[in-house]
Amino acid sequence: FNQLDLPEYSSKEQLQDRLLLAIHEASEGFGFG
């Protein structure tokens, strides 16, 4: 619980983009936004 498993991305920018997208989607999906 409270663990985030991240796949290997080819660049730090790609990781940041995917992580921000996931946070945005999760915040809407769980009613935090």
mmCIF entry with sequence, helices, sheets and N, C-alpha, C, O atoms, coordinates in Angstrom:
data_MODEL
# 
_entry.id   MODEL 
# 
_entity.id                         1 
_entity.type                       polymer 
_entity.pdbx_number_of_molecules   1 
# 
_entity_poly.entity_id                      1 
_entity_poly.type                           'polypeptide(L)' 
_entity_poly.nstd_linkage                   no 
_entity_poly.nstd_monomer                   no 
_entity_poly.pdbx_seq_one_letter_code       FNQLDLPEYSSKEQLQDRLLLAIHEASEGFGFG 
_entity_poly.pdbx_seq_one_letter_code_can   FNQLDLPEYSSKEQLQDRLLLAIHEASEGFGFG 
_entity_poly.pdbx_strand_id                 A 
# 
loop_
_entity_poly_seq.entity_id 
_entity_poly_seq.num 
_entity_poly_seq.mon_id 
_entity_poly_seq.hetero 
1 1  PHE n 
1 2  ASN n 
1 3  GLN n 
1 4  LEU n 
1 5  ASP n 
1 6  LEU n 
1 7  PRO n 
1 8  GLU n 
1 9  TYR n 
1 10 SER n 
1 11 SER n 
1 12 LYS n 
1 13 GLU n 
1 14 GLN n 
1 15 LEU n 
1 16 GLN n 
1 17 ASP n 
1 18 ARG n 
1 19 LEU n 
1 20 LEU n 
1 21 LEU n 
1 22 ALA n 
1 23 ILE n 
1 24 HIS n 
1 25 GLU n 
1 26 ALA n 
1 27 SER n 
1 28 GLU n 
1 29 GLY n 
1 30 PHE n 
1 31 GLY n 
1 32 PHE n 
1 33 GLY n 
# 
_struct_asym.id          A 
_struct_asym.entity_id   1 
# 
_struct_conf.conf_type_id            HELX_P 
_struct_conf.id                      HELX_P1 
_struct_conf.pdbx_PDB_helix_id       AA1 
_struct_conf.beg_label_comp_id       LYS 
_struct_conf.beg_label_asym_id       A 
_struct_conf.beg_label_seq_id        12 
_struct_conf.pdbx_beg_PDB_ins_code   ? 
_struct_conf.end_label_comp_id       GLY 
_struct_conf.end_label_asym_id       A 
_struct_conf.end_label_seq_id        29 
_struct_conf.pdbx_end_PDB_ins_code   ? 
_struct_conf.beg_auth_comp_id        LYS 
_struct_conf.beg_auth_asym_id        A 
_struct_conf.beg_auth_seq_id         12 
_struct_conf.end_auth_comp_id        GLY 
_struct_conf.end_auth_asym_id        A 
_struct_conf.end_auth_seq_id         29 
_struct_conf.pdbx_PDB_helix_class    1 
_struct_conf.details                 ? 
_struct_conf.pdbx_PDB_helix_length   18 
# 
_struct_conf_type.id          HELX_P 
_struct_conf_type.criteria    ? 
_struct_conf_type.reference   ? 
# 
loop_
_atom_site.group_PDB 
_atom_site.id 
_atom_site.type_symbol 
_atom_site.label_atom_id 
_atom_site.label_alt_id 
_atom_site.label_comp_id 
_atom_site.label_asym_id 
_atom_site.label_entity_id 
_atom_site.label_seq_id 
_atom_site.pdbx_PDB_ins_code 
_atom_site.Cartn_x 
_atom_site.Cartn_y 
_atom_site.Cartn_z 
_atom_site.occupancy 
_atom_site.B_iso_or_equiv 
_atom_site.pdbx_formal_charge 
_atom_site.auth_seq_id 
_atom_site.auth_comp_id 
_atom_site.auth_asym_id 
_atom_site.auth_atom_id 
_atom_site.pdbx_PDB_model_num 
ATOM 1   N N  . PHE A 1 1  ? 0.852   -1.191 0.000   1.00 0.00 ? 1  PHE A N  1 
ATOM 2   C CA . PHE A 1 1  ? 0.000   0.000  0.000   1.00 0.00 ? 1  PHE A CA 1 
ATOM 3   C C  . PHE A 1 1  ? 0.885   1.238  0.000   1.00 0.00 ? 1  PHE A C  1 
ATOM 4   O O  . PHE A 1 1  ? 1.979   1.224  0.565   1.00 0.00 ? 1  PHE A O  1 
ATOM 5   N N  . ASN A 1 2  ? 0.415   2.302  -0.631  1.00 0.00 ? 2  ASN A N  1 
ATOM 6   C CA . ASN A 1 2  ? 1.196   3.534  -0.769  1.00 0.00 ? 2  ASN A CA 1 
ATOM 7   C C  . ASN A 1 2  ? 2.536   3.286  -1.433  1.00 0.00 ? 2  ASN A C  1 
ATOM 8   O O  . ASN A 1 2  ? 3.552   3.850  -1.028  1.00 0.00 ? 2  ASN A O  1 
ATOM 9   N N  . GLN A 1 3  ? 2.536   2.437  -2.458  1.00 0.00 ? 3  GLN A N  1 
ATOM 10  C CA . GLN A 1 3  ? 3.752   2.141  -3.197  1.00 0.00 ? 3  GLN A CA 1 
ATOM 11  C C  . GLN A 1 3  ? 3.503   2.421  -4.664  1.00 0.00 ? 3  GLN A C  1 
ATOM 12  O O  . GLN A 1 3  ? 2.434   2.120  -5.197  1.00 0.00 ? 3  GLN A O  1 
ATOM 13  N N  . LEU A 1 4  ? 4.494   2.994  -5.306  1.00 0.00 ? 4  LEU A N  1 
ATOM 14  C CA . LEU A 1 4  ? 4.373   3.332  -6.714  1.00 0.00 ? 4  LEU A CA 1 
ATOM 15  C C  . LEU A 1 4  ? 5.455   2.589  -7.493  1.00 0.00 ? 4  LEU A C  1 
ATOM 16  O O  . LEU A 1 4  ? 6.645   2.862  -7.334  1.00 0.00 ? 4  LEU A O  1 
ATOM 17  N N  . ASP A 1 5  ? 5.034   1.651  -8.334  1.00 0.00 ? 5  ASP A N  1 
ATOM 18  C CA . ASP A 1 5  ? 5.980   0.913  -9.173  1.00 0.00 ? 5  ASP A CA 1 
ATOM 19  C C  . ASP A 1 5  ? 6.008   1.562  -10.548 1.00 0.00 ? 5  ASP A C  1 
ATOM 20  O O  . ASP A 1 5  ? 4.993   1.607  -11.243 1.00 0.00 ? 5  ASP A O  1 
ATOM 21  N N  . LEU A 1 6  ? 7.167   2.061  -10.934 1.00 0.00 ? 6  LEU A N  1 
ATOM 22  C CA . LEU A 1 6  ? 7.304   2.768  -12.202 1.00 0.00 ? 6  LEU A CA 1 
ATOM 23  C C  . LEU A 1 6  ? 8.093   1.931  -13.202 1.00 0.00 ? 6  LEU A C  1 
ATOM 24  O O  . LEU A 1 6  ? 9.121   1.350  -12.853 1.00 0.00 ? 6  LEU A O  1 
ATOM 25  N N  . PRO A 1 7  ? 7.621   1.868  -14.435 1.00 0.00 ? 7  PRO A N  1 
ATOM 26  C CA . PRO A 1 7  ? 8.412   1.180  -15.473 1.00 0.00 ? 7  PRO A CA 1 
ATOM 27  C C  . PRO A 1 7  ? 9.603   2.046  -15.876 1.00 0.00 ? 7  PRO A C  1 
ATOM 28  O O  . PRO A 1 7  ? 9.647   3.239  -15.579 1.00 0.00 ? 7  PRO A O  1 
ATOM 29  N N  . GLU A 1 8  ? 10.552  1.435  -16.547 1.00 0.00 ? 8  GLU A N  1 
ATOM 30  C CA . GLU A 1 8  ? 11.705  2.178  -17.056 1.00 0.00 ? 8  GLU A CA 1 
ATOM 31  C C  . GLU A 1 8  ? 11.288  2.974  -18.293 1.00 0.00 ? 8  GLU A C  1 
ATOM 32  O O  . GLU A 1 8  ? 10.747  2.411  -19.245 1.00 0.00 ? 8  GLU A O  1 
ATOM 33  N N  . TYR A 1 9  ? 11.538  4.273  -18.275 1.00 0.00 ? 9  TYR A N  1 
ATOM 34  C CA . TYR A 1 9  ? 11.271  5.111  -19.441 1.00 0.00 ? 9  TYR A CA 1 
ATOM 35  C C  . TYR A 1 9  ? 12.590  5.538  -20.058 1.00 0.00 ? 9  TYR A C  1 
ATOM 36  O O  . TYR A 1 9  ? 13.628  5.558  -19.398 1.00 0.00 ? 9  TYR A O  1 
ATOM 37  N N  . SER A 1 10 ? 12.528  5.876  -21.330 1.00 0.00 ? 10 SER A N  1 
ATOM 38  C CA . SER A 1 10 ? 13.759  6.204  -22.050 1.00 0.00 ? 10 SER A CA 1 
ATOM 39  C C  . SER A 1 10 ? 14.336  7.561  -21.645 1.00 0.00 ? 10 SER A C  1 
ATOM 40  O O  . SER A 1 10 ? 15.519  7.826  -21.864 1.00 0.00 ? 10 SER A O  1 
ATOM 41  N N  . SER A 1 11 ? 13.505  8.416  -21.058 1.00 0.00 ? 11 SER A N  1 
ATOM 42  C CA . SER A 1 11 ? 14.012  9.726  -20.646 1.00 0.00 ? 11 SER A CA 1 
ATOM 43  C C  . SER A 1 11 ? 13.268  10.201 -19.406 1.00 0.00 ? 11 SER A C  1 
ATOM 44  O O  . SER A 1 11 ? 12.161  9.751  -19.110 1.00 0.00 ? 11 SER A O  1 
ATOM 45  N N  . LYS A 1 12 ? 13.895  11.107 -18.702 1.00 0.00 ? 12 LYS A N  1 
ATOM 46  C CA . LYS A 1 12 ? 13.287  11.688 -17.508 1.00 0.00 ? 12 LYS A CA 1 
ATOM 47  C C  . LYS A 1 12 ? 12.050  12.499 -17.880 1.00 0.00 ? 12 LYS A C  1 
ATOM 48  O O  . LYS A 1 12 ? 11.078  12.540 -17.126 1.00 0.00 ? 12 LYS A O  1 
ATOM 49  N N  . GLU A 1 13 ? 12.089  13.141 -19.041 1.00 0.00 ? 13 GLU A N  1 
ATOM 50  C CA . GLU A 1 13 ? 10.941  13.935 -19.494 1.00 0.00 ? 13 GLU A CA 1 
ATOM 51  C C  . GLU A 1 13 ? 9.724   13.045 -19.751 1.00 0.00 ? 13 GLU A C  1 
ATOM 52  O O  . GLU A 1 13 ? 8.598   13.408 -19.411 1.00 0.00 ? 13 GLU A O  1 
ATOM 53  N N  . GLN A 1 14 ? 9.958   11.888 -20.348 1.00 0.00 ? 14 GLN A N  1 
ATOM 54  C CA . GLN A 1 14 ? 8.855   10.964 -20.612 1.00 0.00 ? 14 GLN A CA 1 
ATOM 55  C C  . GLN A 1 14 ? 8.265   10.457 -19.297 1.00 0.00 ? 14 GLN A C  1 
ATOM 56  O O  . GLN A 1 14 ? 7.045   10.352 -19.163 1.00 0.00 ? 14 GLN A O  1 
ATOM 57  N N  . LEU A 1 15 ? 9.114   10.148 -18.338 1.00 0.00 ? 15 LEU A N  1 
ATOM 58  C CA . LEU A 1 15 ? 8.652   9.717  -17.022 1.00 0.00 ? 15 LEU A CA 1 
ATOM 59  C C  . LEU A 1 15 ? 7.804   10.804 -16.383 1.00 0.00 ? 15 LEU A C  1 
ATOM 60  O O  . LEU A 1 15 ? 6.739   10.517 -15.838 1.00 0.00 ? 15 LEU A O  1 
ATOM 61  N N  . GLN A 1 16 ? 8.265   12.050 -16.444 1.00 0.00 ? 16 GLN A N  1 
ATOM 62  C CA . GLN A 1 16 ? 7.528   13.161 -15.857 1.00 0.00 ? 16 GLN A CA 1 
ATOM 63  C C  . GLN A 1 16 ? 6.167   13.330 -16.526 1.00 0.00 ? 16 GLN A C  1 
ATOM 64  O O  . GLN A 1 16 ? 5.160   13.519 -15.843 1.00 0.00 ? 16 GLN A O  1 
ATOM 65  N N  . ASP A 1 17 ? 6.130   13.265 -17.848 1.00 0.00 ? 17 ASP A N  1 
ATOM 66  C CA . ASP A 1 17 ? 4.861   13.409 -18.568 1.00 0.00 ? 17 ASP A CA 1 
ATOM 67  C C  . ASP A 1 17 ? 3.867   12.329 -18.163 1.00 0.00 ? 17 ASP A C  1 
ATOM 68  O O  . ASP A 1 17 ? 2.703   12.628 -17.893 1.00 0.00 ? 17 ASP A O  1 
ATOM 69  N N  . ARG A 1 18 ? 4.313   11.083 -18.119 1.00 0.00 ? 18 ARG A N  1 
ATOM 70  C CA . ARG A 1 18 ? 3.428   9.967  -17.782 1.00 0.00 ? 18 ARG A CA 1 
ATOM 71  C C  . ARG A 1 18 ? 2.972   10.047 -16.336 1.00 0.00 ? 18 ARG A C  1 
ATOM 72  O O  . ARG A 1 18 ? 1.818   9.751  -16.026 1.00 0.00 ? 18 ARG A O  1 
ATOM 73  N N  . LEU A 1 19 ? 3.887   10.454 -15.440 1.00 0.00 ? 19 LEU A N  1 
ATOM 74  C CA . LEU A 1 19 ? 3.545   10.547 -14.028 1.00 0.00 ? 19 LEU A CA 1 
ATOM 75  C C  . LEU A 1 19 ? 2.526   11.656 -13.793 1.00 0.00 ? 19 LEU A C  1 
ATOM 76  O O  . LEU A 1 19 ? 1.573   11.467 -13.038 1.00 0.00 ? 19 LEU A O  1 
ATOM 77  N N  . LEU A 1 20 ? 2.713   12.800 -14.423 1.00 0.00 ? 20 LEU A N  1 
ATOM 78  C CA . LEU A 1 20 ? 1.756   13.899 -14.280 1.00 0.00 ? 20 LEU A CA 1 
ATOM 79  C C  . LEU A 1 20 ? 0.400   13.526 -14.856 1.00 0.00 ? 20 LEU A C  1 
ATOM 80  O O  . LEU A 1 20 ? -0.634  13.889 -14.295 1.00 0.00 ? 20 LEU A O  1 
ATOM 81  N N  . LEU A 1 21 ? 0.394   12.809 -15.962 1.00 0.00 ? 21 LEU A N  1 
ATOM 82  C CA . LEU A 1 21 ? -0.859  12.348 -16.551 1.00 0.00 ? 21 LEU A CA 1 
ATOM 83  C C  . LEU A 1 21 ? -1.571  11.391 -15.598 1.00 0.00 ? 21 LEU A C  1 
ATOM 84  O O  . LEU A 1 21 ? -2.781  11.498 -15.395 1.00 0.00 ? 21 LEU A O  1 
ATOM 85  N N  . ALA A 1 22 ? -0.825  10.462 -15.017 1.00 0.00 ? 22 ALA A N  1 
ATOM 86  C CA . ALA A 1 22 ? -1.420  9.505  -14.085 1.00 0.00 ? 22 ALA A CA 1 
ATOM 87  C C  . ALA A 1 22 ? -1.990  10.217 -12.858 1.00 0.00 ? 22 ALA A C  1 
ATOM 88  O O  . ALA A 1 22 ? -3.078  9.874  -12.395 1.00 0.00 ? 22 ALA A O  1 
ATOM 89  N N  . ILE A 1 23 ? -1.270  11.195 -12.334 1.00 0.00 ? 23 ILE A N  1 
ATOM 90  C CA . ILE A 1 23 ? -1.754  11.949 -11.170 1.00 0.00 ? 23 ILE A CA 1 
ATOM 91  C C  . ILE A 1 23 ? -3.017  12.714 -11.529 1.00 0.00 ? 23 ILE A C  1 
ATOM 92  O O  . ILE A 1 23 ? -3.969  12.749 -10.750 1.00 0.00 ? 23 ILE A O  1 
ATOM 93  N N  . HIS A 1 24 ? -3.027  13.326 -12.705 1.00 0.00 ? 24 HIS A N  1 
ATOM 94  C CA . HIS A 1 24 ? -4.192  14.086 -13.151 1.00 0.00 ? 24 HIS A CA 1 
ATOM 95  C C  . HIS A 1 24 ? -5.409  13.169 -13.306 1.00 0.00 ? 24 HIS A C  1 
ATOM 96  O O  . HIS A 1 24 ? -6.499  13.490 -12.832 1.00 0.00 ? 24 HIS A O  1 
ATOM 97  N N  . GLU A 1 25 ? -5.217  12.042 -13.964 1.00 0.00 ? 25 GLU A N  1 
ATOM 98  C CA . GLU A 1 25 ? -6.318  11.103 -14.180 1.00 0.00 ? 25 GLU A CA 1 
ATOM 99  C C  . GLU A 1 25 ? -6.829  10.537 -12.860 1.00 0.00 ? 25 GLU A C  1 
ATOM 100 O O  . GLU A 1 25 ? -8.039  10.411 -12.671 1.00 0.00 ? 25 GLU A O  1 
ATOM 101 N N  . ALA A 1 26 ? -5.935  10.199 -11.955 1.00 0.00 ? 26 ALA A N  1 
ATOM 102 C CA . ALA A 1 26 ? -6.334  9.622  -10.669 1.00 0.00 ? 26 ALA A CA 1 
ATOM 103 C C  . ALA A 1 26 ? -7.081  10.645 -9.822  1.00 0.00 ? 26 ALA A C  1 
ATOM 104 O O  . ALA A 1 26 ? -8.039  10.300 -9.130  1.00 0.00 ? 26 ALA A O  1 
ATOM 105 N N  . SER A 1 27 ? -6.646  11.907 -9.875  1.00 0.00 ? 27 SER A N  1 
ATOM 106 C CA . SER A 1 27 ? -7.301  12.923 -9.056  1.00 0.00 ? 27 SER A CA 1 
ATOM 107 C C  . SER A 1 27 ? -8.734  13.159 -9.520  1.00 0.00 ? 27 SER A C  1 
ATOM 108 O O  . SER A 1 27 ? -9.615  13.428 -8.703  1.00 0.00 ? 27 SER A O  1 
ATOM 109 N N  . GLU A 1 28 ? -8.971  13.061 -10.816 1.00 0.00 ? 28 GLU A N  1 
ATOM 110 C CA . GLU A 1 28 ? -10.338 13.201 -11.322 1.00 0.00 ? 28 GLU A CA 1 
ATOM 111 C C  . GLU A 1 28 ? -11.162 11.953 -11.018 1.00 0.00 ? 28 GLU A C  1 
ATOM 112 O O  . GLU A 1 28 ? -12.335 12.046 -10.655 1.00 0.00 ? 28 GLU A O  1 
ATOM 113 N N  . GLY A 1 29 ? -10.543 10.796 -11.169 1.00 0.00 ? 29 GLY A N  1 
ATOM 114 C CA . GLY A 1 29 ? -11.250 9.535  -10.989 1.00 0.00 ? 29 GLY A CA 1 
ATOM 115 C C  . GLY A 1 29 ? -11.683 9.284  -9.558  1.00 0.00 ? 29 GLY A C  1 
ATOM 116 O O  . GLY A 1 29 ? -12.702 8.635  -9.322  1.00 0.00 ? 29 GLY A O  1 
ATOM 117 N N  . PHE A 1 30 ? -10.919 9.789  -8.599  1.00 0.00 ? 30 PHE A N  1 
ATOM 118 C CA . PHE A 1 30 ? -11.237 9.549  -7.205  1.00 0.00 ? 30 PHE A CA 1 
ATOM 119 C C  . PHE A 1 30 ? -11.913 10.741 -6.532  1.00 0.00 ? 30 PHE A C  1 
ATOM 120 O O  . PHE A 1 30 ? -12.141 10.732 -5.322  1.00 0.00 ? 30 PHE A O  1 
ATOM 121 N N  . GLY A 1 31 ? -12.231 11.759 -7.319  1.00 0.00 ? 31 GLY A N  1 
ATOM 122 C CA . GLY A 1 31 ? -12.951 12.897 -6.771  1.00 0.00 ? 31 GLY A CA 1 
ATOM 123 C C  . GLY A 1 31 ? -12.120 13.837 -5.920  1.00 0.00 ? 31 GLY A C  1 
ATOM 124 O O  . GLY A 1 31 ? -12.652 14.534 -5.057  1.00 0.00 ? 31 GLY A O  1 
ATOM 125 N N  . PHE A 1 32 ? -10.799 13.859 -6.162  1.00 0.00 ? 32 PHE A N  1 
ATOM 126 C CA . PHE A 1 32 ? -9.943  14.767 -5.402  1.00 0.00 ? 32 PHE A CA 1 
ATOM 127 C C  . PHE A 1 32 ? -9.873  16.144 -6.034  1.00 0.00 ? 32 PHE A C  1 
ATOM 128 O O  . PHE A 1 32 ? -9.487  17.112 -5.379  1.00 0.00 ? 32 PHE A O  1 
ATOM 129 N N  . GLY A 1 33 ? -10.248 16.238 -7.321  1.00 0.00 ? 33 GLY A N  1 
ATOM 130 C CA . GLY A 1 33 ? -10.036 17.488 -8.049  1.00 0.00 ? 33 GLY A CA 1 
ATOM 131 C C  . GLY A 1 33 ? -11.226 18.386 -8.060  1.00 0.00 ? 33 GLY A C  1 
ATOM 132 O O  . GLY A 1 33 ? -11.175 19.470 -8.640  1.00 0.00 ? 33 GLY A O  1 
# 
